[in-house]
Amino acid sequence: MHTAIQLWTLRDHSGPQAETFERIAAAGYDGVEFAGLSDPVETARKLEAAGLLAAGAHVDAEAIRADPAGVTDDLATLGVPYVVVPYLDDDHFADAAAVAETATMLDDLSGAVEKPLLYHNHTHEFVPIGTETAFDRLIEETTVGIELDIGWAQAAGRDPVALQKHCRAAPQSSI
């Protein structure tokens, strides 16, 4: 089994990226999941120097929509196996119609990049809509996978283990 750290957890770290990657490798991690993309050529060089792999990348839906070819190129440069939409605001989960529009939007984004697309949950997706939650409806209505954040799912009152059985998981990668 390989391990990776989500770089969002290190967002307050102010050291140079190369040093951060070296410390991540020294801590025993095999890779990183990016929280956004910047300077992919230089970042890929630093990853390789530290002996780390790219496990995935969080990329804002608007960035994908604005430049899907550029995002796809950046992901390829970094060797990223999949891309994650890390957040959509509450309006995307307000009611059944909003969830249906969100599912369509995610499916469209998935077709725009040449990597599998996932969605990363928080607590606000678990609002009730009828007899289920917006999250449950999203799983039913979209073809994208889910990067299940078990902490947020549990904070929303859901059993992450039971919930994981219903989610399309992140694709298997070398990390």
Secondary structure, DSSP 8 states (H G I E B T S, - for coil): ---EEEGGGGTT--S-HHHHHHHHHHTT--EEEEES---HHHHHHHHHHHT-EEEEEE--HHHHHH-HHHHHHHHHHHT-S-EEE----GGGGSSHHHHHHHHHHHHHHHHHSSS-EEEE--SGGG-EETTEEHHHHHHHH--SEEE--HHHHHHTT--HHHHHTTS--------
